[in-house]
């Protein structure tokens, strides 16, 4: 990873490995808030020369420490600074929408030294879509700078009538401050003396300043407390299998930094650096992955999505009444309607996934009060599925792009080449995706069960009947006898798109397919054609569209595997489930910071290394959530508060001997249990069950 990123709530900083914001980096480095770049240049120099990098760690997402030193400096034979005389430590973190950076210099030269510390800053206030080169448009203008006693403020008048500014302030006496962003400090140090300067960089909208900025020590303490509180609320995992332990710990850490609250509760944004916004499908799936560890995140995600539910027919934004959004943006181009992301609704799966997450949340928590508060949203989502999602009345939910600046393929595989026939032709829309039908089936059956528990018999019976009809049609239209597998989609002509892909794996979780066909799907997904050794590929080797280097046509996506894992575990396919988890764990050895990436190439493991995909978000929410699904899958854990029972089918991976999981929140209590290998058996001990629910045990397996 050739960048460093830290985030807290709505603000994130993206720099190079030296901690600087430079213009010629492959990523659009900067300080971002609400899709606007509030810092486009940040360089730290010593006597106007770049320091030499010593250490830069990207493992922490909320705090970054970068260590460097000075180059050798002399002029006309006169020594200015001996090489490696000065240690320069940069520590930065974000809290309350303020970037804090403390620069500490320490003298290791045996004599007193004097040098100039130079800070170079600038702001372009560019919209993120412009930074990334996706869009141009009518924008505002810079309106100058203001130099204060210990501050420098850049001003911008937006085309969206928002006056933006970036205030940079510091706690030491500057030697010079120039309006062009050059700030100099004269530093004098005795032997082994150190001095610090703290900068606070504050993005502002329609205000000149803020009077609530905390001192650096207090702000850091507040941030640390929030992390401790987060950790205290989580399910705890202990295992002797170190690779899995590290993946789980890293996943939880990454998910914490990706949490954001727009006023409806905490939810995970999709990923950094480019998708730190509410993102229907990604946020919903990540919350589902987290449900065994922190179900309240699911609640925050549900209310956030409900707050932007579609209300009208608007082709520009691919919006229809009841539809759950795809993505929302807050920058200048969105605010002036030059792009349709206010929000944009071009997603076919977010609406049924919203209902799936809600029903799973109720099953885990028994929180009917939340269901009642969202019941109107539920009804509108169901209406969208039946009226707008099913465009032609054939029971299948299809997508078709209406917006001129929208997305053509509107499932999770949203690249233009992802839905391809066996002969290599791209499928024409409207397209009905296989996994979306599974989500709809799961949503309707889940809602039927909730309504049954609420004694709303008529609604329950109607939804159950609709799910059954969908299942029958699905089996008729999507199953391919010649391939003993399901098509990825039906195209515009209702012809099967018969390429072998990972998408049907998601349908296992819905339990819409069972028996012999479920077994055949499981075997195909974990067979040589689909399984690389490091995970299930998005497309089978040998298919017309297969390319191990592609984004969606042969790569491996951890979250995609995790959705299949939930189904494999739920249906009792332990051998296949363990194979997938072991492959992904093996792949993790080849990536930085014990972190599964958003995706990686689908080359076979016999090459000896998981091959990185050139551009992938890191950290990324549903990749971070995948190791959490490993734990749920190993436990075979599927609670049902509606029936006051907990399904449990525990087992261990071959390389594991112990697994202890504490304080799993279920209903109004917690479940804690321990798995210990004893010879060829796994002994399960229930350490605590304060849920009051019965535990339904399946056969234990190794």
C-alpha positions as CSV (number, residue, x, y, z in Angstrom):
1,X,0.0,0.0,0.0
2,X,1.8,3.1,-1.2
3,X,-0.4,5.5,0.7
4,X,-1.4,6.2,4.3
5,X,-5.0,6.9,5.4
6,X,-6.6,7.8,8.7
7,X,-10.3,8.5,9.2
8,X,-12.7,9.5,11.9
9,X,-16.4,10.0,11.2
10,X,-16.7,12.3,8.1
11,X,-13.1,13.4,7.8
12,X,-10.2,11.4,6.3
13,X,-6.6,12.1,5.4
14,X,-4.8,10.4,2.5
15,X,-1.1,11.0,2.2
16,X,2.0,9.3,0.7
17,X,4.2,7.1,2.8
18,X,6.2,10.1,4.0
19,X,3.0,11.7,5.3
20,X,2.9,14.3,2.6
21,X,0.2,15.4,0.1
22,X,1.9,15.7,-3.3
23,X,0.4,16.3,-6.7
24,X,2.0,13.5,-8.8
25,X,0.9,10.6,-6.7
26,X,-1.2,7.8,-8.3
27,X,-4.0,8.5,-5.8
28,X,-5.6,12.0,-5.3
29,X,-4.0,12.7,-2.0
30,X,-5.6,15.1,0.4
31,X,-7.7,15.9,3.4
32,X,-11.4,15.2,2.5
33,X,-14.7,16.0,4.1
34,X,-18.1,15.7,2.4
35,X,-16.4,14.8,-0.9
36,X,-14.4,18.0,-1.0
37,X,-10.6,18.2,-0.8
38,X,-9.8,20.6,2.1
39,X,-6.1,20.2,1.8
40,X,-4.4,19.5,-1.6
41,X,-0.8,20.1,-0.5
42,X,1.1,19.3,2.7
43,X,4.9,19.1,2.8
44,X,7.3,19.1,5.7
45,X,10.9,20.1,5.0
46,X,14.0,20.9,6.9
47,X,15.9,23.9,5.7
48,X,13.8,23.6,2.5
49,X,14.9,20.0,1.8
50,X,12.9,16.8,2.0
51,X,13.6,14.7,5.0
52,X,14.7,11.1,4.6
53,X,12.0,8.6,5.6
54,X,12.9,6.1,8.3
55,X,9.6,4.5,9.3
56,X,6.0,4.7,8.1
57,X,3.4,2.3,9.4
58,X,0.0,2.0,7.8
59,X,-1.4,-0.5,10.2
60,X,-3.3,2.0,12.3
61,X,-6.3,3.6,10.8
62,X,-7.0,6.3,13.4
63,X,-3.5,7.4,14.2
64,X,-0.4,7.6,12.2
65,X,3.3,7.9,13.2
66,X,6.0,8.8,10.6
67,X,9.6,9.0,11.4
68,X,12.3,10.7,9.3
69,X,15.6,12.5,9.5
70,X,17.6,15.2,7.8
71,X,19.9,14.8,4.8
72,X,23.4,16.0,5.1
73,X,23.4,19.8,4.5
74,X,26.4,22.1,3.9
75,X,27.0,25.2,1.8
76,X,30.4,26.4,0.4
77,X,32.1,23.9,2.7
78,X,30.3,25.1,5.8
79,X,28.4,22.6,7.7
80,X,24.7,23.4,8.2
81,X,23.4,20.0,9.5
82,X,25.3,16.8,9.8
83,X,23.4,13.9,8.3
84,X,20.9,12.1,10.6
85,X,21.3,14.8,13.3
86,X,17.6,15.6,13.7
87,X,14.8,13.1,14.3
88,X,11.5,14.3,12.9
89,X,8.5,12.5,14.2
90,X,5.0,13.3,12.8
91,X,2.0,12.0,14.8
92,X,-1.5,12.7,13.5
93,X,-5.0,11.7,14.3
94,X,-8.6,13.0,13.6
95,X,-11.3,13.8,16.1
96,X,-14.4,16.0,15.9
97,X,-13.7,16.8,12.2
98,X,-10.3,18.3,13.1
99,X,-6.9,16.9,11.9
100,X,-4.3,17.1,14.6
101,X,-0.6,16.8,13.6
102,X,2.2,17.1,16.0
103,X,5.7,17.5,14.6
104,X,8.5,16.8,17.1
105,X,12.1,17.4,16.3
106,X,14.9,16.0,18.5
107,X,18.7,16.8,18.3
108,X,21.1,13.9,18.2
109,X,24.1,16.0,17.2
110,X,26.6,16.4,20.1
111,X,26.3,20.2,19.8
112,X,23.5,22.7,19.8
113,X,21.9,23.1,16.3
114,X,19.6,25.6,14.6
115,X,17.5,24.9,11.5
116,X,14.3,26.0,9.8
117,X,11.3,23.7,9.7
118,X,9.2,24.5,6.6
119,X,5.6,23.6,6.2
120,X,4.0,24.0,2.7
121,X,0.2,23.8,2.4
122,X,-2.4,24.6,-0.2
123,X,-6.1,23.9,-0.9
124,X,-7.9,23.5,-4.2
125,X,-11.4,22.6,-2.7
126,X,-11.9,20.2,-5.6
127,X,-14.9,17.9,-5.7
128,X,-13.8,14.2,-5.3
129,X,-15.2,13.3,-8.7
130,X,-12.9,16.0,-10.2
131,X,-9.9,14.8,-8.2
132,X,-10.4,11.2,-9.5
133,X,-10.8,12.4,-13.1
134,X,-14.4,11.1,-13.4
135,X,-16.1,14.4,-14.0
136,X,-15.6,18.1,-14.9
137,X,-18.2,20.8,-14.4
138,X,-19.1,24.2,-13.3
139,X,-17.4,25.0,-10.0
140,X,-16.8,27.9,-7.7
141,X,-13.6,29.9,-7.1
142,X,-10.9,30.6,-4.6
143,X,-11.4,33.9,-2.8
144,X,-8.1,34.4,-1.1
145,X,-6.3,33.7,2.2
146,X,-6.3,35.2,5.6
147,X,-3.2,35.3,7.7
148,X,-3.8,35.4,11.5
149,X,-1.7,35.5,14.6
150,X,-1.1,31.7,14.7
151,X,-3.2,30.7,11.7
152,X,-3.7,30.7,7.9
153,X,-7.1,30.3,6.3
154,X,-7.9,29.5,2.7
155,X,-11.3,30.6,1.4
156,X,-13.6,29.3,-1.4
157,X,-17.0,30.3,-2.8
158,X,-18.8,27.3,-4.1
159,X,-21.1,27.0,-7.1
160,X,-23.5,25.3,-4.7
161,X,-23.5,28.5,-2.6
162,X,-21.5,26.9,0.2
163,X,-18.6,29.0,1.4
164,X,-15.9,26.6,2.3
165,X,-12.6,27.4,4.1
166,X,-9.7,25.5,5.5
167,X,-8.2,27.0,8.7
168,X,-4.7,25.9,9.7
169,X,-3.6,26.9,13.1
170,X,-0.5,26.1,15.3
171,X,0.7,26.5,18.8
172,X,4.2,27.9,18.3
173,X,5.7,31.2,17.1
174,X,6.2,31.1,13.3
175,X,9.2,32.9,11.7
176,X,7.2,33.7,8.6
177,X,3.8,33.0,7.2
178,X,3.1,33.6,3.5
179,X,-0.3,33.8,1.9
180,X,0.8,31.1,-0.6
181,X,0.9,28.6,2.2
182,X,4.6,28.6,3.1
183,X,5.1,28.6,6.9
184,X,8.5,28.6,8.5
185,X,9.6,28.0,12.1
186,X,13.1,28.6,13.4
187,X,14.1,25.7,15.7
188,X,17.0,25.7,18.1
189,X,17.9,22.6,20.0
190,X,20.5,21.7,22.6
191,X,21.9,18.2,22.5
192,X,19.1,15.6,23.0
193,X,16.6,18.4,23.4
194,X,13.2,18.1,21.6
195,X,10.5,20.5,20.7
196,X,7.0,20.0,19.3
197,X,4.7,22.0,17.2
198,X,1.0,21.0,16.9
199,X,-1.1,21.9,13.9
200,X,-4.8,21.8,13.8
201,X,-6.4,21.7,10.3
202,X,-10.1,22.5,10.3
203,X,-12.5,22.2,7.4
204,X,-15.3,24.8,7.6
205,X,-18.6,25.3,5.8
206,X,-20.4,28.7,6.0
207,X,-18.6,29.6,9.2
208,X,-15.4,31.6,9.8
209,X,-14.1,29.6,12.7
210,X,-15.0,27.1,15.4
211,X,-14.8,27.7,19.1
212,X,-15.1,24.1,20.2
213,X,-11.7,22.9,19.2
214,X,-10.2,20.7,21.9
215,X,-6.5,20.8,22.9
216,X,-4.5,18.0,21.3
217,X,-4.1,15.9,24.5
218,X,-7.8,16.2,25.3
219,X,-8.8,15.3,21.7
220,X,-6.6,12.3,21.7
221,X,-7.9,11.1,25.0
222,X,-11.5,11.4,23.8
223,X,-10.6,9.4,20.7
224,X,-9.0,6.7,22.7
225,X,-12.0,6.5,25.0
226,X,-14.3,6.0,22.1
227,X,-12.2,3.1,20.9
228,X,-12.2,1.5,24.3
229,X,-16.0,1.8,24.5
230,X,-16.3,0.3,21.0
231,X,-14.1,-2.6,22.0
232,X,-16.0,-3.2,25.2
233,X,-19.2,-3.7,23.3
234,X,-17.8,-6.4,20.9
235,X,-18.0,-10.1,21.0
236,X,-14.5,-11.4,22.0
237,X,-12.7,-14.1,20.1
238,X,-9.7,-16.2,21.3
239,X,-8.0,-18.9,19.2
240,X,-4.7,-20.6,19.2
241,X,-4.7,-20.3,15.4
242,X,-2.8,-17.0,15.1
243,X,-3.6,-16.2,11.4
244,X,-7.3,-16.3,12.2
245,X,-6.9,-14.3,15.4
246,X,-5.0,-11.6,13.5
247,X,-7.6,-11.4,10.7
248,X,-10.4,-11.0,13.2
249,X,-8.6,-8.4,15.2
250,X,-7.7,-6.5,12.1
251,X,-11.2,-6.7,10.7
252,X,-12.7,-5.3,13.9
253,X,-10.2,-2.5,13.9
254,X,-10.8,-1.6,10.3
255,X,-14.6,-1.7,10.8
256,X,-14.3,0.7,13.7
257,X,-12.5,3.3,11.6
258,X,-15.1,3.0,8.8
259,X,-18.0,3.7,11.1
260,X,-19.8,7.0,10.5
261,X,-22.9,8.6,11.9
262,X,-25.0,11.0,9.8
263,X,-27.6,11.3,12.5
264,X,-29.3,7.9,12.6
265,X,-26.7,5.8,14.3
266,X,-23.4,4.3,13.4
267,X,-23.0,2.4,10.2
268,X,-20.0,1.3,8.1
269,X,-19.1,3.3,5.0
270,X,-18.0,1.2,2.0
271,X,-14.2,1.8,2.1
272,X,-11.2,4.1,1.9
273,X,-10.1,6.2,0.3
274,X,-12.9,6.7,-2.3
275,X,-16.1,5.3,-0.7
276,X,-16.3,6.8,2.7
277,X,-20.0,7.6,2.3
278,X,-23.3,5.8,2.9
279,X,-23.3,3.0,0.4
280,X,-26.5,0.9,0.2
281,X,-25.3,-2.6,-0.7
282,X,-21.8,-2.4,0.9
283,X,-23.0,-0.9,4.2
284,X,-25.9,-3.4,4.5
285,X,-23.7,-6.4,3.8
286,X,-20.9,-5.2,6.2
287,X,-23.5,-4.7,8.9
288,X,-24.8,-8.2,8.2
289,X,-21.3,-9.6,8.6
290,X,-20.9,-7.8,11.9
291,X,-24.2,-8.9,13.4
292,X,-22.6,-11.6,15.6
293,X,-20.1,-9.0,17.0
294,X,-22.1,-5.8,17.3
295,X,-25.8,-5.9,16.2
296,X,-26.4,-2.3,17.0
297,X,-24.4,-1.4,13.9
298,X,-27.1,-3.1,11.9
299,X,-29.7,-0.9,13.6
300,X,-27.8,2.3,12.7
301,X,-27.4,1.1,9.1
302,X,-31.1,0.3,8.8
303,X,-32.2,3.8,10.0
304,X,-29.6,5.5,7.8
305,X,-30.8,3.7,4.7
306,X,-34.5,4.3,5.6
307,X,-33.8,8.0,5.9
308,X,-33.0,8.2,2.2
309,X,-35.6,5.7,0.9
310,X,-36.9,6.7,-2.5
311,X,-40.1,8.8,-2.7
312,X,-40.7,9.5,-6.4
313,X,-39.9,8.4,-9.9
314,X,-36.7,10.3,-11.0
315,X,-34.9,8.8,-13.9
316,X,-31.9,11.1,-13.5
317,X,-31.2,9.4,-10.2
318,X,-32.7,6.0,-11.1
319,X,-35.0,6.6,-8.2
320,X,-38.4,5.0,-7.6
321,X,-40.7,5.1,-4.5
322,X,-39.6,2.6,-1.8
323,X,-36.1,2.0,-3.3
324,X,-33.1,1.9,-1.1
325,X,-30.2,4.1,-2.3
326,X,-27.0,3.0,-3.9
327,X,-24.7,5.9,-2.9
328,X,-24.9,9.4,-1.7
329,X,-22.4,12.2,-2.2
330,X,-22.1,15.6,-0.6
331,X,-19.7,17.6,-2.9
332,X,-20.2,20.6,-5.1
333,X,-21.0,18.6,-8.2
334,X,-23.7,16.6,-6.4
335,X,-25.1,19.7,-4.7
336,X,-25.5,21.5,-8.1
337,X,-27.1,18.4,-9.7
338,X,-24.2,17.9,-12.2
339,X,-24.0,14.2,-11.0
340,X,-27.0,12.2,-9.8
341,X,-25.6,11.1,-6.4
342,X,-28.0,13.1,-4.1
343,X,-28.5,10.2,-3.5
344,X,-28.2,7.9,-6.5
345,X,-30.5,4.8,-6.5
346,X,-29.0,2.7,-9.3
347,X,-28.8,-0.6,-7.4
348,X,-31.0,-3.6,-7.8
349,X,-30.0,-5.4,-4.5
350,X,-29.9,-2.8,-1.8
351,X,-33.7,-2.8,-1.3
352,X,-34.1,-6.6,-0.7
353,X,-30.8,-6.5,1.3
354,X,-32.3,-3.8,3.5
355,X,-35.2,-6.2,4.3
356,X,-32.8,-9.2,4.8
357,X,-30.7,-7.2,7.3
358,X,-33.8,-6.1,9.2
359,X,-35.2,-9.6,9.5
360,X,-31.8,-11.0,10.6
361,X,-31.4,-8.1,13.1
362,X,-34.8,-9.0,14.6
363,X,-33.8,-12.7,14.7
364,X,-30.6,-11.9,16.5
365,X,-32.0,-9.3,18.9
366,X,-35.8,-9.8,19.3
367,X,-36.0,-6.0,18.8
368,X,-39.6,-5.7,17.5
369,X,-39.7,-2.0,18.5
370,X,-37.2,-1.2,15.7
371,X,-39.2,-3.3,13.3
372,X,-42.3,-1.4,14.2
373,X,-40.5,2.0,13.6
374,X,-39.4,0.8,10.2
375,X,-42.6,-1.0,9.2
376,X,-43.7,1.8,6.8
377,X,-40.3,1.5,5.2
378,X,-40.7,-2.2,4.9
379,X,-44.1,-1.8,3.2
380,X,-42.7,0.7,0.7
381,X,-39.7,-1.6,0.0
382,X,-42.0,-4.5,-0.7
383,X,-44.0,-2.3,-3.0
384,X,-40.9,-1.3,-4.9
385,X,-39.9,-5.0,-5.3
386,X,-43.3,-6.0,-6.7
387,X,-44.1,-2.9,-8.7
388,X,-40.8,-1.3,-9.9
389,X,-38.3,-4.1,-9.3
390,X,-40.3,-6.6,-11.2
391,X,-40.6,-4.6,-14.3
392,X,-42.7,-7.1,-16.4
393,X,-44.6,-9.1,-13.8
394,X,-42.6,-12.3,-14.2
395,X,-41.8,-12.4,-10.4
396,X,-38.2,-11.6,-11.0
397,X,-36.6,-8.3,-10.0
398,X,-34.6,-6.8,-12.9
399,X,-32.5,-3.7,-13.4
400,X,-32.1,-1.2,-16.2
401,X,-30.2,2.1,-16.2
402,X,-32.3,5.2,-16.8
403,X,-29.8,7.9,-15.7
404,X,-27.5,9.2,-18.4
405,X,-24.7,9.4,-15.7
406,X,-25.7,6.3,-13.9
407,X,-24.4,2.7,-13.6
408,X,-25.2,0.2,-16.3
409,X,-24.8,-3.0,-14.3
410,X,-26.5,-2.5,-11.0
411,X,-25.7,-5.6,-9.0
412,X,-22.6,-6.0,-6.8
413,X,-20.6,-6.9,-10.0
414,X,-21.2,-3.4,-11.4
415,X,-18.5,-3.2,-14.0
416,X,-19.6,-3.0,-17.6
417,X,-18.2,-6.4,-18.6
418,X,-19.5,-8.4,-15.6
419,X,-22.7,-10.0,-17.1
420,X,-21.4,-12.0,-20.0
421,X,-22.9,-14.9,-22.0
422,X,-21.1,-18.2,-22.6
423,X,-20.3,-17.0,-26.1
424,X,-18.7,-13.8,-24.9
425,X,-21.5,-11.5,-25.6
426,X,-22.5,-9.0,-23.0
427,X,-26.1,-9.4,-21.7
428,X,-28.6,-6.7,-22.5
429,X,-30.8,-5.1,-19.9
430,X,-33.3,-5.4,-18.2
431,X,-31.3,-8.1,-16.3
432,X,-32.5,-10.3,-13.5
433,X,-29.6,-11.4,-11.3
434,X,-29.6,-14.8,-9.6
435,X,-28.5,-13.6,-6.2
436,X,-31.1,-10.8,-6.2
437,X,-33.9,-13.4,-6.5
438,X,-32.4,-15.1,-3.5
439,X,-32.3,-11.9,-1.5
440,X,-36.0,-11.3,-2.3
441,X,-37.0,-14.8,-1.3
442,X,-35.0,-14.5,2.0
443,X,-36.5,-11.1,2.7
444,X,-40.1,-12.2,2.1
445,X,-39.8,-15.4,4.1
446,X,-38.0,-13.5,6.9
447,X,-40.7,-10.9,7.0
448,X,-43.4,-13.6,7.0
449,X,-41.8,-15.0,10.1
450,X,-41.7,-11.6,11.8
451,X,-45.4,-10.9,10.9
452,X,-46.3,-14.4,12.2
453,X,-44.7,-13.6,15.5
454,X,-46.6,-10.3,15.6
455,X,-49.8,-12.2,14.9
456,X,-50.3,-10.5,11.6
457,X,-51.4,-13.7,9.9
458,X,-52.7,-12.3,6.7
459,X,-49.4,-10.5,5.9
460,X,-47.4,-13.5,6.9
461,X,-49.4,-15.9,4.7
462,X,-49.2,-13.6,1.7
463,X,-45.5,-13.2,1.9
464,X,-44.9,-16.9,2.4
465,X,-47.0,-17.6,-0.7
466,X,-45.1,-15.0,-2.8
467,X,-41.8,-16.5,-1.7
468,X,-43.0,-20.0,-2.6
469,X,-44.1,-18.9,-6.1
470,X,-40.8,-17.1,-6.6
471,X,-38.9,-20.2,-5.6
472,X,-40.8,-22.4,-8.1
473,X,-40.3,-19.9,-11.0
474,X,-36.6,-19.5,-10.0
475,X,-36.0,-23.3,-10.3
476,X,-37.6,-23.4,-13.7
477,X,-35.8,-20.5,-15.2
478,X,-32.4,-20.3,-13.6
479,X,-31.3,-23.9,-13.3
480,X,-29.2,-25.2,-16.1
481,X,-29.4,-29.0,-16.5
482,X,-26.4,-29.2,-18.8
483,X,-24.1,-27.5,-16.3
484,X,-25.9,-28.6,-13.1
485,X,-25.6,-25.0,-11.9
486,X,-27.6,-21.8,-11.9
487,X,-27.3,-19.1,-14.5
488,X,-25.9,-15.8,-13.3
489,X,-28.9,-13.9,-14.8
490,X,-31.7,-13.8,-17.2
491,X,-31.2,-11.2,-19.9
492,X,-33.6,-8.9,-21.8
493,X,-35.0,-11.8,-23.8
494,X,-35.4,-13.9,-20.7
495,X,-32.5,-16.1,-21.9
496,X,-30.2,-17.6,-19.4
497,X,-26.8,-16.0,-19.0
498,X,-25.1,-19.3,-18.5
499,X,-21.6,-18.4,-17.5
500,X,-20.4,-20.2,-14.3
501,X,-20.0,-17.5,-11.6
502,X,-19.9,-17.1,-7.9
503,X,-23.3,-15.3,-7.7
504,X,-25.4,-18.5,-7.1
505,X,-23.4,-19.0,-3.9
506,X,-25.3,-16.1,-2.3
507,X,-28.5,-17.9,-2.9
508,X,-27.4,-20.7,-0.6
509,X,-27.7,-18.3,2.4
510,X,-31.3,-17.6,1.4
511,X,-32.2,-21.3,1.6
512,X,-34.1,-21.0,-1.6
513,X,-32.2,-23.9,-3.0
514,X,-31.7,-27.1,-1.1
515,X,-31.1,-30.8,-1.4
516,X,-29.2,-32.2,-4.4
517,X,-29.0,-28.9,-6.2
518,X,-27.6,-27.1,-3.1
519,X,-25.0,-29.8,-2.9
520,X,-24.1,-29.5,-6.6
521,X,-23.7,-25.7,-6.3
522,X,-21.5,-26.2,-3.2
523,X,-19.3,-28.7,-5.0
524,X,-19.0,-26.5,-8.1
525,X,-18.0,-23.4,-6.1
526,X,-15.3,-25.3,-4.3
527,X,-14.1,-27.3,-7.3
528,X,-11.1,-26.7,-9.5
529,X,-13.0,-24.5,-12.0
530,X,-14.1,-21.9,-9.4
531,X,-11.8,-22.4,-6.4
532,X,-8.3,-20.9,-6.9
533,X,-6.8,-22.4,-3.8
534,X,-7.1,-18.9,-2.2
535,X,-10.9,-18.5,-2.5
536,X,-13.9,-18.8,-4.8
537,X,-13.4,-16.9,-8.0
538,X,-16.0,-14.5,-9.4
539,X,-16.0,-16.4,-12.6
540,X,-15.0,-20.0,-13.5
541,X,-11.7,-20.7,-15.2
542,X,-12.3,-21.4,-18.9
543,X,-15.4,-19.4,-19.3
544,X,-15.5,-17.0,-22.3
545,X,-15.3,-13.9,-20.0
546,X,-12.8,-15.4,-17.6
547,X,-9.7,-13.2,-16.7
548,X,-7.9,-13.7,-13.4
549,X,-6.8,-10.1,-13.5
550,X,-10.3,-8.7,-14.1
551,X,-12.3,-6.8,-11.5
552,X,-15.4,-9.1,-11.6
553,X,-14.6,-11.9,-14.1
554,X,-12.2,-14.2,-12.4
555,X,-10.8,-12.3,-9.4
556,X,-11.5,-13.3,-5.8
557,X,-13.6,-11.1,-3.5
558,X,-13.5,-12.0,0.2
559,X,-17.0,-10.6,0.8
560,X,-18.4,-12.6,-2.1
561,X,-16.9,-15.7,-0.4
562,X,-18.3,-14.7,2.9
563,X,-21.9,-14.6,1.5
564,X,-21.4,-18.1,0.2
565,X,-19.9,-19.1,3.6
566,X,-23.0,-18.1,5.4
567,X,-25.0,-20.4,3.2
568,X,-22.5,-23.3,3.3
569,X,-22.5,-23.0,7.1
570,X,-26.3,-22.6,7.4
571,X,-26.9,-25.7,5.2
572,X,-24.3,-27.8,7.0
573,X,-21.6,-28.1,4.2
574,X,-18.7,-28.0,6.7
575,X,-16.1,-29.5,4.4
576,X,-16.7,-26.9,1.7
577,X,-17.0,-24.1,4.3
578,X,-13.6,-25.0,5.8
579,X,-12.0,-25.2,2.4
580,X,-13.1,-21.6,1.6
581,X,-12.0,-20.2,4.9
582,X,-8.6,-22.0,4.8
583,X,-8.0,-20.7,1.3
584,X,-8.7,-17.1,2.3
585,X,-6.6,-17.4,5.4
586,X,-3.7,-18.7,3.3
587,X,-4.2,-15.7,0.9
588,X,-4.0,-13.3,3.8
589,X,-0.3,-14.2,4.3
590,X,0.5,-12.3,1.2
591,X,-1.1,-9.0,2.1
592,X,-0.1,-6.2,4.4
593,X,-1.2,-5.7,8.0
594,X,-3.1,-9.0,8.4
595,X,-5.8,-7.6,6.2
596,X,-7.9,-9.2,3.5
597,X,-8.1,-6.8,0.6
598,X,-11.2,-5.7,-1.3
599,X,-10.2,-8.2,-4.0
600,X,-7.2,-10.0,-5.4
601,X,-6.4,-11.8,-8.7
602,X,-7.8,-15.2,-9.3
603,X,-4.6,-17.0,-10.2
604,X,-4.2,-20.5,-8.8
605,X,-2.4,-21.0,-5.5
606,X,0.1,-23.3,-7.1
607,X,2.0,-20.1,-8.2
608,X,2.8,-19.8,-4.5
609,X,1.4,-16.3,-3.9
610,X,-1.9,-14.5,-3.9
611,X,-1.5,-11.9,-6.6
612,X,-2.6,-8.3,-5.7
613,X,-5.2,-6.5,-7.7
614,X,-3.6,-3.2,-8.9
615,X,-6.2,-0.9,-7.3
616,X,-8.3,-1.9,-4.3
617,X,-9.8,0.0,-1.4
618,X,-8.0,-0.5,1.9
619,X,-9.4,-0.7,4.5
620,X,-12.7,-1.9,2.9
621,X,-15.8,-2.7,5.0
622,X,-17.1,-6.0,3.6
623,X,-13.5,-7.3,3.2
624,X,-12.9,-6.4,6.9
625,X,-16.2,-8.1,7.8
626,X,-15.3,-11.4,6.2
627,X,-13.1,-12.8,9.1
628,X,-16.1,-12.1,11.4
629,X,-18.2,-14.4,9.1
630,X,-15.5,-17.1,9.6
631,X,-16.3,-17.1,13.3
632,X,-20.0,-17.3,12.8
633,X,-19.5,-20.1,10.2
634,X,-17.2,-22.1,12.4
635,X,-19.8,-22.0,15.1
636,X,-22.7,-22.7,12.7
637,X,-24.5,-20.0,14.7
638,X,-27.9,-18.8,13.5
639,X,-30.1,-17.5,16.3
640,X,-33.9,-17.1,15.9
641,X,-35.4,-14.9,18.6
642,X,-38.8,-15.5,16.9
643,X,-38.7,-19.1,18.0
644,X,-36.5,-18.6,21.1
645,X,-33.8,-20.9,19.8
646,X,-30.2,-20.8,18.7
647,X,-29.0,-23.1,15.9
648,X,-25.5,-24.3,16.6
649,X,-23.3,-26.5,14.5
650,X,-19.7,-26.0,15.8
651,X,-16.4,-27.1,14.3
652,X,-12.8,-26.1,13.9
653,X,-10.5,-25.7,11.0
654,X,-7.8,-28.4,10.6
655,X,-5.1,-26.1,11.9
656,X,-7.1,-25.0,15.0
657,X,-7.2,-26.6,18.4
658,X,-9.2,-24.0,20.4
659,X,-11.8,-21.4,19.8
660,X,-13.4,-19.3,22.6
661,X,-16.1,-16.8,21.8
662,X,-17.4,-14.6,24.6
663,X,-20.4,-12.3,24.9
664,X,-22.3,-12.9,21.7
665,X,-25.3,-10.6,22.0
666,X,-28.5,-12.6,21.3
667,X,-31.9,-11.4,22.4
668,X,-31.6,-9.8,25.8
669,X,-28.7,-11.9,26.9
670,X,-25.3,-13.3,25.8
671,X,-23.9,-16.6,24.6
672,X,-20.3,-17.6,25.3
673,X,-18.8,-20.9,24.3
674,X,-15.6,-22.8,23.9
675,X,-14.5,-25.3,21.3
676,X,-11.5,-27.6,22.0
677,X,-10.1,-30.3,19.8
678,X,-9.8,-33.6,21.6
679,X,-8.3,-36.2,19.2
680,X,-10.6,-36.5,16.2
681,X,-13.5,-34.7,17.9
682,X,-14.3,-31.2,18.9
683,X,-15.8,-30.7,22.3
684,X,-18.1,-27.8,22.8
685,X,-18.8,-26.2,26.1
686,X,-21.4,-23.6,26.7
687,X,-19.7,-21.1,29.1
688,X,-22.8,-18.9,29.4
689,X,-26.3,-18.7,28.0
690,X,-28.3,-15.9,29.5
691,X,-30.5,-15.5,26.4
692,X,-33.2,-17.9,27.7
693,X,-33.2,-19.5,24.3
694,X,-32.9,-23.2,23.6
695,X,-29.8,-24.4,21.8
696,X,-30.5,-26.7,18.8
697,X,-27.3,-28.7,18.3
698,X,-26.4,-30.2,15.0
699,X,-23.8,-33.0,14.7
700,X,-20.3,-31.7,15.7
701,X,-17.6,-32.0,13.1
702,X,-13.8,-31.6,13.0
